[in-house]
């Protein structure tokens, strides 16, 4: 089982942040199914102010390329991603269209 961590910022607007939190407390069933069918076995998103941190655990079937292909061919995922852009803003250094940026592990206790 592999674990990946990502970060992303939200637009600095309390109303938009509240909407974003609401959407993530009520994720569409098609999105949940898409996540699970890609080989992601667990996902958590944490927030501090407008900064997000995501932890994603995956099984051996997961690959970023396969997930991207699945997402690109899924109209409901595309609709969700378009909606999320209303709330999200790219981090410095992100390339055009890049949202979540992978974080580097710099310390592990065990």
ZINOR-V750572 format. One record per residue. PHI is phi in whole degrees, -180 to 180 (none if undefined). PSI is psi in degrees with one decimal (999 if undefined). NEAR is the number of other C-alpha atoms within 12 Angstrom. Layout:
phi={PHI/PHI}
psi={PSI/PSI}
near={NEAR/NEAR}
This chain:
phi={none/-104/-126/-125/-126/-138/-136/-162/-108/-98/-62/-83/-141/-55/-68/-66/-63/-62/-62/-60/-61/-57/-59/-81/-92/-139/-65/-59/-58/-64/-73/-60/-64/-62/-61/-65/-72/-85/103/-83/-98/-156/-148/-133/-124/-114/-133/-131/57/-105/-95/-111/-137/-119/-114/-129/-106/-131/-95/-68/-81/-77/-147/-64/-65/-62/-62/-63/-63/-62/-65/-63/-94/-110/-59/-69/-64/-63/-63/-61/-62/-63/-62/-65/-62/-61/-106/-96/-133/-65/-76/-56/92/-73/-82/-53/84/-83/-107/-65/-111/-67/-100/-96/-78/-112/-159/-139/-72/-105}
psi={125.9/154.3/135.9/148.3/143.4/160.4/157.3/150.4/148.5/159.0/143.7/71.7/112.2/-37.0/-43.0/-39.8/-42.5/-41.1/-43.7/-44.8/-43.9/-47.3/-37.7/-10.5/-6.4/51.7/137.7/141.4/-35.3/-31.9/-43.9/-42.8/-40.8/-42.6/-50.4/-41.0/-12.8/-7.3/5.3/121.1/-21.8/144.6/134.0/141.5/129.7/152.0/138.3/113.7/-117.4/7.4/131.5/150.2/125.4/135.0/127.8/123.1/138.9/156.7/-175.7/-17.1/-12.4/138.9/148.7/-35.5/-46.5/-43.0/-43.4/-42.5/-43.6/-44.5/-41.6/-32.4/5.0/106.8/-34.6/-38.9/-41.3/-39.3/-44.6/-47.7/-39.5/-42.8/-42.7/-28.2/-21.7/-29.6/-26.1/152.3/142.7/145.7/156.4/135.2/-6.7/143.9/163.4/128.9/-6.0/131.3/-93.9/129.9/133.0/140.1/153.5/130.9/120.8/-4.3/137.1/129.4/-45.2/999}
near={14/18/23/28/25/27/31/33/33/31/24/18/17/14/15/22/27/19/21/30/24/15/20/23/14/13/22/19/16/19/25/22/19/28/30/22/21/27/27/29/24/22/22/21/24/20/21/16/18/26/23/31/24/25/26/29/25/24/20/14/18/25/19/20/13/18/22/17/17/24/24/18/14/19/16/21/26/20/18/25/25/16/19/28/23/23/31/29/29/25/24/14/14/16/12/11/15/20/27/32/24/22/19/12/12/7/7/6/5/3}
